[in-house]
């Protein structure tokens, strides 16, 4: 399993490297979000491929908890694209948006007869990559 995971990360890094040569990218990573990756992916799937202004309006009306860190990451990526890369904000769109699992905090909950249940407090890392439309 770890072998497969490392291959996919290697592939993603290679894609980013090739894409960086072709176009300028605005990128931001929001780490240690206290929400599971599975729930965050539902929100991120809504904005992938959309224009930046459309993505912001989608995230503002979205009622899911994961919309807040995703919106922050999107706005930060826009600021990075504007300030560092000198990109036009009107031509930006969400090239890639993905969520990775972070470390899980494990807690124990006492139960009857001396037993215990494990509580898993999951975290996630959200990454948003923006590019300019030609």
C-alpha positions in Angstrom: 0.0 0.0 0.0 2.8 2.5 0.9 4.4 1.6 -2.4 1.3 2.6 -4.3 1.0 5.8 -2.3 4.6 6.9 -3.0 4.1 6.2 -6.7 1.1 8.5 -6.9 2.9 11.3 -5.0 5.8 10.9 -7.4 3.5 11.1 -10.3 1.8 14.2 -8.9 5.2 15.9 -8.4 6.2 15.1 -11.9 2.9 16.6 -13.3 3.5 19.7 -11.2 7.1 20.0 -12.5 6.0 19.7 -16.1 3.1 22.0 -15.7 5.3 24.6 -14.0 7.4 24.7 -17.1 4.4 25.3 -19.4 2.4 27.8 -17.4 2.8 29.9 -14.2 1.0 28.4 -11.2 -0.4 29.9 -8.1 -0.4 27.4 -5.3 -1.4 27.1 -1.6 -1.6 24.3 0.9 -3.8 24.4 3.9 -2.5 21.9 6.4 -3.7 20.3 9.6 -7.4 20.9 9.0 -9.4 19.2 11.7 -11.8 17.5 9.3 -11.5 14.1 7.6 -10.2 14.0 4.1 -13.2 12.1 2.9 -15.5 15.0 3.9 -13.2 17.6 2.5 -13.0 15.9 -0.9 -16.7 16.4 -1.4 -16.2 20.1 -1.2 -13.0 20.2 -3.3 -14.7 18.3 -6.1 -17.2 21.1 -6.5 -14.6 23.7 -7.5 -12.1 21.7 -9.5 -11.8 23.1 -13.1 -14.0 26.2 -12.3 -13.1 29.8 -12.7 -11.8 31.4 -9.5 -14.8 33.8 -9.0 -17.2 31.0 -9.6 -15.3 28.7 -7.1 -15.4 31.5 -4.5 -19.2 31.9 -4.9 -19.7 28.1 -4.6 -17.7 27.9 -1.4 -19.4 30.9 0.1 -22.9 29.3 -0.2 -21.7 25.7 0.7 -22.8 24.7 4.1 -20.2 22.0 4.7 -17.5 22.6 7.4 -14.7 21.9 4.9 -15.7 24.9 2.8 -14.0 27.3 5.2 -10.4 26.0 5.0 -10.9 25.4 1.2 -12.0 29.0 0.7 -9.0 30.2 2.7 -6.6 28.1 0.6 -8.2 29.4 -2.6 -7.9 33.0 -1.6 -4.3 32.5 -0.5 -3.5 30.8 -3.8 -5.0 33.8 -5.6 -2.9 36.2 -3.6 0.3 34.1 -4.3 -0.6 34.1 -8.0 -1.1 37.9 -8.0 1.9 38.9 -5.9 4.6 36.4 -6.7 3.7 35.3 -10.2 2.1 38.5 -11.5 -0.9 36.6 -12.9 -4.2 38.1 -14.1 -6.9 37.3 -11.5 -9.7 37.4 -14.1 -8.1 34.6 -16.1 -7.4 32.2 -13.2 -9.1 28.9 -12.8 -8.6 25.9 -10.4 -6.2 23.6 -12.3 -5.8 21.1 -9.5 -7.4 20.8 -6.1 -6.9 17.8 -3.9 -7.1 16.6 -0.3 -4.6 14.3 1.4 -5.0 12.6 4.8 -3.0 14.0 7.7 -2.1 12.3 10.9 -4.9 10.9 13.0 -5.1 11.8 16.7 -6.1 8.7 18.7 -8.1 9.2 21.9 -9.7 6.6 24.2 -13.2 6.7 25.5 -13.9 4.6 28.6 -16.8 2.1 28.3 -18.5 -0.3 30.6 -16.7 -3.3 32.2 -13.3 -1.8 31.9 -13.3 -1.6 28.1 -12.4 1.3 25.9 -13.4 2.6 22.5 -10.9 4.4 20.2 -11.9 7.8 19.0 -10.1 8.8 15.8 -9.8 12.6 15.3 -8.8 12.8 11.7 -6.9 15.7 10.0 -6.4 16.6 6.3 -4.3 18.8 4.1 -6.0 20.7 1.3 -3.9 21.9 -1.8 -5.2 24.3 -4.4 -3.3 25.0 -7.7 -4.4 27.8 -10.0 -3.4 28.5 -13.6 -4.2 31.2 -16.2 -6.5 30.4 -19.1 -5.1 31.4 -22.4 
